[in-house]
Amino acid sequence: MISAQVLRFGLAGALNTVFGFCVYSGLVLLGIAVPIALALATIAGVFFNFLTFGGIAFRRLQARRLPRFLLAYSLIYLLNLALLEGLRAATGLGPIVAQLVCITVVAPTAYFLLKSRVFQDVQP
């Protein structure tokens, strides 16, 4: 059975993913280089994501968690970029479609990282 916390994370994650993906796609369509577009989309979403994950998913919205959250998102960005560039090189997919594929790996990894390193003292 899926816990309420996982469902809340899914809801917050879906909202965050749509926001970040739209920012990323818009920047790519404007001709911004993929790594820069991904970085800008990540930066644009970080504080919004902190509010939604901290407030909705884990119900622990405390400023003391922000440094760990920023570090976690730095790692998430690096993972996402490596997957995105590797997938594009291996398959020839465009940057927007490739990012859609990457989300299937990045989202569960983000959940694990946020739960175990940022919001680790939160019970389901």
C-alpha positions, 0 to 999 in steps of 0.5 A: 500500500502506498503511504500518504506521504508518497502520495503527497510527494507525488502531488507536489512532484507533479506540480513541480515537474510541470513547472520545471519542465515548462521553464526548461522547454521554453528556454530550449525553444528560445535557443538556450543551451541545454545545460544552461536551460536545465540549470535555470529551470532548476534554479527557478524551481528550487524555492517553489519546490522547497515550499511544496515538498517541505510543506505538502509532501513532508510537512516540515517547512523549516528554513534550517532544511534549506541548505540540505535541500539546496545541496540535494537539488545540486546533486539532482541537477547533476544527475539529470544533466548526465542522464539527459546528455547521455540519453541524447548522445545514445539515442539522438532524442531531442532535448525536450523528449529526452528530458521527459524520459529522464524525469522517470529516473530523476523523480524517484531519485529526488524522492529518495534523496529528499526523504533520506537527507533533507526531511529524514526525521519525518514520519509517513 
